[in-house]
Amino acid sequence: MNLTFLGRGWSFPPTFNLAINGVEMREQEDDIASSLEILLTTMPGERVMLPDFGCNMAELIFENLDTTTKTLLADKIESAILYYEPRIDLEKVTLNTARELEGVVLIEITYRVRATNSRFNFVFPFYKQEGTDINLTTTLNVLPDSN
């Protein structure tokens, strides 16, 4: 099946590969997951040509995790996806607060790719990294939904 209509873009951060003599690329569902990660980690105003692009979750990093904060966080994510990721239909945003006392909230985004009607689950860890962990990379999970 030809899925080029789902998109193709540079990996982020851009990674140059000598074996292919160019920039590593992301395609199809992997490109959508990468776009979601970029959208959730970009502060509005960081992109010069798209000043409203992003999801300003950083302003909530030190707030109490009460119902108001959870609702605001979910709303910021839903709005950003609605305006800046037209390839998917958002089904649900769930905040997993099982590790709340460790300062970690897992944001579970369930979405359907419009063109293929495939359902996926994207998990994004929301927490403040300390200076000692600055060189560690965060693993994001994108799994096809079993439903």
VMD Tcl script that builds the backbone (N, CA, C; Angstrom):
set m [mol new atoms 441]
animate dup $m
set s [atomselect $m all]
$s set {name element resname resid chain x y z} {
  {N N MET 1 A 0.845 -1.179 0.000}
  {CA C MET 1 A 0.000 0.000 0.000}
  {C C MET 1 A 0.892 1.243 0.000}
  {N N ASN 2 A 0.574 2.203 -0.827}
  {CA C ASN 2 A 1.332 3.444 -0.928}
  {C C ASN 2 A 0.762 4.456 0.069}
  {N N LEU 3 A 1.555 4.802 1.071}
  {CA C LEU 3 A 1.095 5.714 2.121}
  {C C LEU 3 A 1.844 7.034 2.105}
  {N N THR 4 A 2.352 7.454 0.944}
  {CA C THR 4 A 3.129 8.687 0.886}
  {C C THR 4 A 2.300 9.906 1.260}
  {N N PHE 5 A 0.996 9.824 1.156}
  {CA C PHE 5 A 0.133 10.960 1.490}
  {C C PHE 5 A 0.121 11.252 2.987}
  {N N LEU 6 A 0.638 10.336 3.804}
  {CA C LEU 6 A 0.698 10.581 5.249}
  {C C LEU 6 A 1.846 11.507 5.610}
  {N N GLY 7 A 2.751 11.705 4.693}
  {CA C GLY 7 A 3.803 12.673 4.941}
  {C C GLY 7 A 5.180 12.060 5.072}
  {N N ARG 8 A 6.146 12.920 4.847}
  {CA C ARG 8 A 7.541 12.557 4.999}
  {C C ARG 8 A 8.266 13.818 5.425}
  {N N GLY 9 A 9.106 13.698 6.424}
  {CA C GLY 9 A 9.817 14.876 6.902}
  {C C GLY 9 A 11.122 14.509 7.573}
  {N N TRP 10 A 11.895 15.520 7.870}
  {CA C TRP 10 A 13.169 15.317 8.555}
  {C C TRP 10 A 12.931 14.754 9.945}
  {N N SER 11 A 13.873 13.946 10.393}
  {CA C SER 11 A 13.833 13.504 11.784}
  {C C SER 11 A 14.131 14.711 12.659}
  {N N PHE 12 A 13.679 14.681 13.891}
  {CA C PHE 12 A 13.942 15.799 14.780}
  {C C PHE 12 A 14.525 15.279 16.072}
  {N N PRO 13 A 15.656 15.774 16.498}
  {CA C PRO 13 A 16.446 16.802 15.830}
  {C C PRO 13 A 17.035 16.250 14.527}
  {N N PRO 14 A 17.316 17.137 13.567}
  {CA C PRO 14 A 17.860 16.673 12.286}
  {C C PRO 14 A 19.128 15.852 12.491}
  {N N THR 15 A 19.149 14.686 11.868}
  {CA C THR 15 A 20.280 13.771 11.982}
  {C C THR 15 A 20.813 13.501 10.581}
  {N N PHE 16 A 22.079 13.779 10.379}
  {CA C PHE 16 A 22.684 13.553 9.081}
  {C C PHE 16 A 23.353 12.190 9.066}
  {N N ASN 17 A 23.104 11.428 8.012}
  {CA C ASN 17 A 23.577 10.055 7.908}
  {C C ASN 17 A 24.498 9.948 6.699}
  {N N LEU 18 A 25.749 9.583 6.922}
  {CA C LEU 18 A 26.710 9.456 5.829}
  {C C LEU 18 A 26.374 8.277 4.919}
  {N N ALA 19 A 25.747 7.229 5.467}
  {CA C ALA 19 A 25.423 6.055 4.664}
  {C C ALA 19 A 24.437 6.392 3.550}
  {N N ILE 20 A 23.508 7.270 3.818}
  {CA C ILE 20 A 22.541 7.672 2.787}
  {C C ILE 20 A 22.901 9.013 2.166}
  {N N ASN 21 A 23.978 9.609 2.668}
  {CA C ASN 21 A 24.458 10.901 2.184}
  {C C ASN 21 A 23.374 11.971 2.265}
  {N N GLY 22 A 22.719 12.025 3.418}
  {CA C GLY 22 A 21.667 13.019 3.584}
  {C C GLY 22 A 21.074 12.991 4.976}
  {N N VAL 23 A 19.915 13.598 5.092}
  {CA C VAL 23 A 19.220 13.710 6.367}
  {C C VAL 23 A 18.311 12.494 6.558}
  {N N GLU 24 A 18.299 11.947 7.771}
  {CA C GLU 24 A 17.369 10.849 8.060}
  {C C GLU 24 A 15.950 11.383 8.014}
  {N N MET 25 A 15.067 10.590 7.441}
  {CA C MET 25 A 13.687 11.018 7.239}
  {C C MET 25 A 12.735 10.148 8.052}
  {N N ARG 26 A 11.572 10.722 8.384}
  {CA C ARG 26 A 10.476 10.010 9.028}
  {C C ARG 26 A 9.337 9.942 8.027}
  {N N GLU 27 A 8.632 8.815 8.007}
  {CA C GLU 27 A 7.550 8.655 7.042}
  {C C GLU 27 A 6.312 8.072 7.704}
  {N N GLN 28 A 5.185 8.343 7.096}
  {CA C GLN 28 A 3.896 7.756 7.423}
  {C C GLN 28 A 3.533 7.941 8.893}
  {N N GLU 29 A 3.131 6.868 9.569}
  {CA C GLU 29 A 2.697 6.978 10.964}
  {C C GLU 29 A 3.823 7.442 11.883}
  {N N ASP 30 A 5.055 7.075 11.556}
  {CA C ASP 30 A 6.205 7.512 12.345}
  {C C ASP 30 A 6.371 9.033 12.257}
  {N N ASP 31 A 6.082 9.599 11.092}
  {CA C ASP 31 A 6.148 11.049 10.919}
  {C C ASP 31 A 5.058 11.738 11.741}
  {N N ILE 32 A 3.885 11.135 11.808}
  {CA C ILE 32 A 2.796 11.703 12.614}
  {C C ILE 32 A 3.181 11.697 14.093}
  {N N ALA 33 A 3.731 10.590 14.573}
  {CA C ALA 33 A 4.149 10.510 15.977}
  {C C ALA 33 A 5.234 11.539 16.281}
  {N N SER 34 A 6.168 11.711 15.361}
  {CA C SER 34 A 7.224 12.704 15.536}
  {C C SER 34 A 6.630 14.111 15.566}
  {N N SER 35 A 5.646 14.363 14.710}
  {CA C SER 35 A 4.988 15.673 14.691}
  {C C SER 35 A 4.258 15.946 16.000}
  {N N LEU 36 A 3.636 14.916 16.565}
  {CA C LEU 36 A 2.961 15.088 17.860}
  {C C LEU 36 A 3.967 15.439 18.949}
  {N N GLU 37 A 5.100 14.755 18.942}
  {CA C GLU 37 A 6.135 15.057 19.934}
  {C C GLU 37 A 6.624 16.493 19.792}
  {N N ILE 38 A 6.860 16.923 18.563}
  {CA C ILE 38 A 7.315 18.294 18.317}
  {C C ILE 38 A 6.254 19.289 18.766}
  {N N LEU 39 A 4.998 19.009 18.439}
  {CA C LEU 39 A 3.899 19.895 18.811}
  {C C LEU 39 A 3.795 20.063 20.324}
  {N N LEU 40 A 3.933 18.961 21.058}
  {CA C LEU 40 A 3.782 19.011 22.516}
  {C C LEU 40 A 4.989 19.621 23.221}
  {N N THR 41 A 6.135 19.643 22.574}
  {CA C THR 41 A 7.335 20.189 23.229}
  {C C THR 41 A 7.695 21.590 22.751}
  {N N THR 42 A 6.927 22.140 21.833}
  {CA C THR 42 A 7.206 23.480 21.316}
  {C C THR 42 A 6.380 24.509 22.070}
  {N N MET 43 A 7.035 25.571 22.484}
  {CA C MET 43 A 6.351 26.689 23.131}
  {C C MET 43 A 5.837 27.633 22.051}
  {N N PRO 44 A 4.614 28.141 22.180}
  {CA C PRO 44 A 4.148 29.140 21.218}
  {C C PRO 44 A 5.143 30.310 21.163}
  {N N GLY 45 A 5.451 30.735 19.939}
  {CA C GLY 45 A 6.414 31.807 19.740}
  {C C GLY 45 A 7.784 31.306 19.313}
  {N N GLU 46 A 8.071 30.022 19.481}
  {CA C GLU 46 A 9.372 29.483 19.091}
  {C C GLU 46 A 9.536 29.385 17.578}
  {N N ARG 47 A 8.465 29.158 16.874}
  {CA C ARG 47 A 8.529 29.075 15.414}
  {C C ARG 47 A 8.173 30.441 14.835}
  {N N VAL 48 A 9.114 31.021 14.139}
  {CA C VAL 48 A 8.954 32.384 13.640}
  {C C VAL 48 A 7.778 32.499 12.676}
  {N N MET 49 A 7.646 31.567 11.749}
  {CA C MET 49 A 6.598 31.664 10.735}
  {C C MET 49 A 5.238 31.152 11.227}
  {N N LEU 50 A 5.227 30.431 12.330}
  {CA C LEU 50 A 3.983 29.950 12.937}
  {C C LEU 50 A 4.010 30.296 14.425}
  {N N PRO 51 A 3.793 31.550 14.777}
  {CA C PRO 51 A 3.970 31.976 16.169}
  {C C PRO 51 A 2.995 31.325 17.157}
  {N N ASP 52 A 1.852 30.824 16.694}
  {CA C ASP 52 A 0.898 30.180 17.596}
  {C C ASP 52 A 1.113 28.679 17.703}
  {N N PHE 53 A 2.029 28.119 16.904}
  {CA C PHE 53 A 2.280 26.682 16.905}
  {C C PHE 53 A 2.858 26.253 18.252}
  {N N GLY 54 A 2.359 25.167 18.788}
  {CA C GLY 54 A 2.899 24.614 20.021}
  {C C GLY 54 A 1.828 24.396 21.059}
  {N N CYS 55 A 2.286 23.914 22.184}
  {CA C CYS 55 A 1.397 23.578 23.291}
  {C C CYS 55 A 2.104 24.030 24.566}
  {N N ASN 56 A 1.655 25.096 25.140}
  {CA C ASN 56 A 2.348 25.723 26.254}
  {C C ASN 56 A 2.130 24.963 27.570}
  {N N MET 57 A 2.617 23.726 27.613}
  {CA C MET 57 A 2.458 22.931 28.828}
  {C C MET 57 A 3.456 23.323 29.907}
  {N N ALA 58 A 4.551 23.951 29.522}
  {CA C ALA 58 A 5.590 24.306 30.488}
  {C C ALA 58 A 5.075 25.238 31.574}
  {N N GLU 59 A 4.056 26.042 31.265}
  {CA C GLU 59 A 3.527 26.950 32.284}
  {C C GLU 59 A 2.797 26.203 33.400}
  {N N LEU 60 A 2.527 24.926 33.188}
  {CA C LEU 60 A 1.817 24.128 34.203}
  {C C LEU 60 A 2.740 23.200 34.992}
  {N N ILE 61 A 4.022 23.241 34.697}
  {CA C ILE 61 A 4.953 22.262 35.257}
  {C C ILE 61 A 5.007 22.264 36.788}
  {N N PHE 62 A 4.851 23.402 37.425}
  {CA C PHE 62 A 4.943 23.461 38.881}
  {C C PHE 62 A 3.594 23.676 39.563}
  {N N GLU 63 A 2.513 23.541 38.814}
  {CA C GLU 63 A 1.172 23.704 39.378}
  {C C GLU 63 A 0.766 22.449 40.156}
  {N N ASN 64 A -0.137 22.631 41.121}
  {CA C ASN 64 A -0.711 21.479 41.813}
  {C C ASN 64 A -1.495 20.659 40.804}
  {N N LEU 65 A -1.421 19.352 40.917}
  {CA C LEU 65 A -2.097 18.477 39.966}
  {C C LEU 65 A -3.526 18.215 40.434}
  {N N ASP 66 A -4.325 19.262 40.406}
  {CA C ASP 66 A -5.726 19.136 40.790}
  {C C ASP 66 A -6.579 19.026 39.527}
  {N N THR 67 A -7.875 18.958 39.699}
  {CA C THR 67 A -8.785 18.786 38.566}
  {C C THR 67 A -8.673 19.926 37.565}
  {N N THR 68 A -8.513 21.139 38.044}
  {CA C THR 68 A -8.389 22.292 37.154}
  {C C THR 68 A -7.148 22.183 36.275}
  {N N THR 69 A -6.027 21.830 36.863}
  {CA C THR 69 A -4.779 21.711 36.109}
  {C C THR 69 A -4.865 20.574 35.104}
  {N N LYS 70 A -5.431 19.452 35.503}
  {CA C LYS 70 A -5.588 18.315 34.581}
  {C C LYS 70 A -6.468 18.692 33.398}
  {N N THR 71 A -7.555 19.394 33.670}
  {CA C THR 71 A -8.463 19.817 32.602}
  {C C THR 71 A -7.781 20.796 31.659}
  {N N LEU 72 A -7.045 21.741 32.208}
  {CA C LEU 72 A -6.330 22.723 31.401}
  {C C LEU 72 A -5.260 22.058 30.535}
  {N N LEU 73 A -4.536 21.114 31.111}
  {CA C LEU 73 A -3.501 20.397 30.378}
  {C C LEU 73 A -4.106 19.627 29.206}
  {N N ALA 74 A -5.177 18.894 29.467}
  {CA C ALA 74 A -5.840 18.135 28.402}
  {C C ALA 74 A -6.388 19.069 27.321}
  {N N ASP 75 A -6.936 20.212 27.725}
  {CA C ASP 75 A -7.478 21.165 26.762}
  {C C ASP 75 A -6.382 21.766 25.878}
  {N N LYS 76 A -5.230 22.075 26.459}
  {CA C LYS 76 A -4.114 22.609 25.676}
  {C C LYS 76 A -3.686 21.598 24.605}
  {N N ILE 77 A -3.613 20.342 24.980}
  {CA C ILE 77 A -3.202 19.287 24.050}
  {C C ILE 77 A -4.248 19.115 22.952}
  {N N GLU 78 A -5.514 19.037 23.339}
  {CA C GLU 78 A -6.587 18.856 22.358}
  {C C GLU 78 A -6.628 20.013 21.372}
  {N N SER 79 A -6.491 21.236 21.852}
  {CA C SER 79 A -6.523 22.413 20.970}
  {C C SER 79 A -5.343 22.419 20.007}
  {N N ALA 80 A -4.157 22.121 20.505}
  {CA C ALA 80 A -2.970 22.118 19.648}
  {C C ALA 80 A -3.094 21.070 18.546}
  {N N ILE 81 A -3.574 19.880 18.897}
  {CA C ILE 81 A -3.735 18.830 17.893}
  {C C ILE 81 A -4.813 19.210 16.886}
  {N N LEU 82 A -5.895 19.777 17.350}
  {CA C LEU 82 A -6.982 20.193 16.459}
  {C C LEU 82 A -6.491 21.185 15.407}
  {N N TYR 83 A -5.697 22.159 15.820}
  {CA C TYR 83 A -5.247 23.203 14.903}
  {C C TYR 83 A -4.031 22.826 14.062}
  {N N TYR 84 A -3.150 21.953 14.565}
  {CA C TYR 84 A -1.875 21.751 13.884}
  {C C TYR 84 A -1.564 20.324 13.449}
  {N N GLU 85 A -2.456 19.391 13.604}
  {CA C GLU 85 A -2.206 18.040 13.091}
  {C C GLU 85 A -3.443 17.548 12.345}
  {N N PRO 86 A -3.593 17.979 11.082}
  {CA C PRO 86 A -4.792 17.656 10.318}
  {C C PRO 86 A -4.864 16.217 9.822}
  {N N ARG 87 A -3.792 15.449 9.969}
  {CA C ARG 87 A -3.800 14.071 9.462}
  {C C ARG 87 A -4.504 13.096 10.384}
  {N N ILE 88 A -4.845 13.547 11.599}
  {CA C ILE 88 A -5.448 12.614 12.558}
  {C C ILE 88 A -6.748 13.169 13.135}
  {N N ASP 89 A -7.561 12.248 13.637}
  {CA C ASP 89 A -8.744 12.588 14.428}
  {C C ASP 89 A -8.444 12.187 15.859}
  {N N LEU 90 A -8.460 13.139 16.741}
  {CA C LEU 90 A -8.201 12.875 18.148}
  {C C LEU 90 A -9.406 12.177 18.762}
  {N N GLU 91 A -9.168 11.054 19.413}
  {CA C GLU 91 A -10.257 10.336 20.071}
  {C C GLU 91 A -10.295 10.599 21.564}
  {N N LYS 92 A -9.112 10.617 22.189}
  {CA C LYS 92 A -9.108 10.765 23.640}
  {C C LYS 92 A -7.737 11.197 24.132}
  {N N VAL 93 A -7.734 12.070 25.136}
  {CA C VAL 93 A -6.517 12.442 25.859}
  {C C VAL 93 A -6.735 12.014 27.306}
  {N N THR 94 A -5.860 11.138 27.793}
  {CA C THR 94 A -5.962 10.634 29.148}
  {C C THR 94 A -4.682 10.969 29.901}
  {N N LEU 95 A -4.827 11.455 31.111}
  {CA C LEU 95 A -3.662 11.735 31.948}
  {C C LEU 95 A -3.495 10.605 32.952}
  {N N ASN 96 A -2.384 9.903 32.849}
  {CA C ASN 96 A -2.069 8.816 33.769}
  {C C ASN 96 A -1.227 9.410 34.894}
  {N N THR 97 A -1.826 9.535 36.079}
  {CA C THR 97 A -1.153 10.176 37.211}
  {C C THR 97 A -0.656 9.169 38.246}
  {N N ALA 98 A -0.435 7.918 37.832}
  {CA C ALA 98 A 0.028 6.890 38.760}
  {C C ALA 98 A 1.385 7.244 39.384}
  {N N ARG 99 A 2.214 7.995 38.665}
  {CA C ARG 99 A 3.544 8.388 39.169}
  {C C ARG 99 A 3.564 9.856 39.581}
  {N N GLU 100 A 2.417 10.358 39.966}
  {CA C GLU 100 A 2.262 11.761 40.341}
  {C C GLU 100 A 3.233 12.192 41.441}
  {N N LEU 101 A 3.451 11.342 42.433}
  {CA C LEU 101 A 4.336 11.701 43.544}
  {C C LEU 101 A 5.800 11.767 43.122}
  {N N GLU 102 A 6.134 11.162 41.972}
  {CA C GLU 102 A 7.484 11.258 41.421}
  {C C GLU 102 A 7.619 12.476 40.511}
  {N N GLY 103 A 6.517 13.185 40.284}
  {CA C GLY 103 A 6.530 14.351 39.410}
  {C C GLY 103 A 6.360 14.008 37.946}
  {N N VAL 104 A 5.776 12.844 37.650}
  {CA C VAL 104 A 5.615 12.394 36.271}
  {C C VAL 104 A 4.131 12.202 35.962}
  {N N VAL 105 A 3.698 12.760 34.844}
  {CA C VAL 105 A 2.359 12.528 34.327}
  {C C VAL 105 A 2.529 11.980 32.919}
  {N N LEU 106 A 1.961 10.808 32.659}
  {CA C LEU 106 A 2.005 10.245 31.315}
  {C C LEU 106 A 0.746 10.677 30.580}
  {N N ILE 107 A 0.934 11.310 29.452}
  {CA C ILE 107 A -0.183 11.783 28.646}
  {C C ILE 107 A -0.415 10.749 27.552}
  {N N GLU 108 A -1.569 10.116 27.599}
  {CA C GLU 108 A -1.908 9.084 26.629}
  {C C GLU 108 A -2.874 9.680 25.609}
  {N N ILE 109 A -2.449 9.717 24.363}
  {CA C ILE 109 A -3.253 10.296 23.286}
  {C C ILE 109 A -3.678 9.175 22.358}
  {N N THR 110 A -4.977 8.973 22.238}
  {CA C THR 110 A -5.511 7.983 21.328}
  {C C THR 110 A -6.049 8.725 20.115}
  {N N TYR 111 A -5.595 8.316 18.944}
  {CA C TYR 111 A -6.005 9.002 17.724}
  {C C TYR 111 A -6.168 8.020 16.580}
  {N N ARG 112 A -6.869 8.480 15.563}
  {CA C ARG 112 A -7.104 7.696 14.357}
  {C C ARG 112 A -6.550 8.470 13.169}
  {N N VAL 113 A -5.740 7.794 12.348}
  {CA C VAL 113 A -5.209 8.408 11.133}
  {C C VAL 113 A -6.355 8.483 10.137}
  {N N ARG 114 A -6.666 9.681 9.687}
  {CA C ARG 114 A -7.833 9.896 8.817}
  {C C ARG 114 A -7.768 9.096 7.527}
  {N N ALA 115 A -6.624 9.087 6.881}
  {CA C ALA 115 A -6.516 8.480 5.556}
  {C C ALA 115 A -6.602 6.957 5.580}
  {N N THR 116 A -6.135 6.330 6.654}
  {CA C THR 116 A -6.107 4.867 6.700}
  {C C THR 116 A -7.077 4.280 7.709}
  {N N ASN 117 A -7.668 5.119 8.537}
  {CA C ASN 117 A -8.577 4.696 9.594}
  {C C ASN 117 A -7.878 3.779 10.606}
  {N N SER 118 A -6.559 3.903 10.723}
  {CA C SER 118 A -5.777 3.130 11.688}
  {C C SER 118 A -5.758 3.865 13.014}
  {N N ARG 119 A -5.868 3.122 14.094}
  {CA C ARG 119 A -5.917 3.707 15.425}
  {C C ARG 119 A -4.576 3.513 16.131}
  {N N PHE 120 A -4.103 4.568 16.800}
  {CA C PHE 120 A -2.816 4.521 17.489}
  {C C PHE 120 A -2.928 5.140 18.873}
  {N N ASN 121 A -1.964 4.797 19.715}
  {CA C ASN 121 A -1.869 5.349 21.056}
  {C C ASN 121 A -0.473 5.927 21.198}
  {N N PHE 122 A -0.396 7.201 21.557}
  {CA C PHE 122 A 0.871 7.917 21.718}
  {C C PHE 122 A 1.005 8.266 23.193}
  {N N VAL 123 A 2.118 7.896 23.805}
  {CA C VAL 123 A 2.345 8.184 25.224}
  {C C VAL 123 A 3.474 9.194 25.334}
  {N N PHE 124 A 3.171 10.310 25.991}
  {CA C PHE 124 A 4.132 11.394 26.139}
  {C C PHE 124 A 4.382 11.640 27.622}
  {N N PRO 125 A 5.641 11.508 28.078}
  {CA C PRO 125 A 5.937 11.787 29.490}
  {C C PRO 125 A 6.055 13.287 29.734}
  {N N PHE 126 A 5.337 13.781 30.705}
  {CA C PHE 126 A 5.366 15.215 31.029}
  {C C PHE 126 A 5.987 15.378 32.403}
  {N N TYR 127 A 7.206 15.904 32.439}
  {CA C TYR 127 A 7.906 16.167 33.693}
  {C C TYR 127 A 9.082 17.089 33.414}
  {N N LYS 128 A 9.586 17.649 34.439}
  {CA C LYS 128 A 10.741 18.541 34.340}
  {C C LYS 128 A 11.999 17.721 34.573}
  {N N GLN 129 A 12.923 17.733 33.596}
  {CA C GLN 129 A 14.183 17.020 33.776}
  {C C GLN 129 A 15.130 17.866 34.611}
  {N N GLU 130 A 15.811 17.205 35.525}
  {CA C GLU 130 A 16.806 17.913 36.318}
  {C C GLU 130 A 18.083 18.062 35.505}
  {N N GLY 131 A 18.934 18.983 35.919}
  {CA C GLY 131 A 20.178 19.239 35.218}
  {C C GLY 131 A 21.069 18.029 35.066}
  {N N THR 132 A 21.006 17.079 36.004}
  {CA C THR 132 A 21.846 15.892 35.921}
  {C C THR 132 A 21.353 14.920 34.864}
  {N N ASP 133 A 20.091 15.037 34.446}
  {CA C ASP 133 A 19.526 14.122 33.460}
  {C C ASP 133 A 19.460 14.740 32.069}
  {N N ILE 134 A 20.128 15.827 31.856}
  {CA C ILE 134 A 19.967 16.586 30.622}
  {C C ILE 134 A 20.423 15.819 29.384}
  {N N ASN 135 A 21.373 14.896 29.499}
  {CA C ASN 135 A 21.871 14.158 28.342}
  {C C ASN 135 A 21.124 12.863 28.095}
  {N N LEU 136 A 20.187 12.521 28.945}
  {CA C LEU 136 A 19.405 11.305 28.744}
  {C C LEU 136 A 18.316 11.569 27.723}
  {N N THR 137 A 18.025 10.567 26.922}
  {CA C THR 137 A 16.950 10.726 25.945}
  {C C THR 137 A 15.681 10.106 26.498}
  {N N THR 138 A 14.559 10.632 26.079}
  {CA C THR 138 A 13.260 10.149 26.503}
  {C C THR 138 A 12.725 9.222 25.435}
  {N N THR 139 A 12.218 8.083 25.834}
  {CA C THR 139 A 11.640 7.142 24.894}
  {C C THR 139 A 10.150 7.380 24.823}
  {N N LEU 140 A 9.649 7.549 23.616}
  {CA C LEU 140 A 8.218 7.713 23.395}
  {C C LEU 140 A 7.683 6.442 22.766}
  {N N ASN 141 A 6.524 6.028 23.191}
  {CA C ASN 141 A 5.917 4.825 22.680}
  {C C ASN 141 A 4.737 5.173 21.796}
  {N N VAL 142 A 4.742 4.641 20.600}
  {CA C VAL 142 A 3.583 4.768 19.730}
  {C C VAL 142 A 3.184 3.366 19.348}
  {N N LEU 143 A 2.029 2.962 19.775}
  {CA C LEU 143 A 1.586 1.594 19.566}
  {C C LEU 143 A 0.271 1.577 18.817}
  {N N PRO 144 A 0.125 0.645 17.853}
  {CA C PRO 144 A -1.196 0.484 17.263}
  {C C PRO 144 A -2.141 0.008 18.350}
  {N N ASP 145 A -3.317 0.546 18.354}
  {CA C ASP 145 A -4.302 0.180 19.362}
  {C C ASP 145 A -4.889 -1.182 19.015}
  {N N SER 146 A -5.111 -2.004 20.003}
  {CA C SER 146 A -5.606 -3.359 19.770}
  {C C SER 146 A -7.102 -3.393 19.516}
  {N N ASN 147 A -7.792 -2.256 19.704}
  {CA C ASN 147 A -9.245 -2.247 19.508}
  {C C ASN 147 A -9.614 -2.184 18.067}
}
mol reanalyze $m
mol bondsrecalc $m
mol representation Tube
mol addrep $m
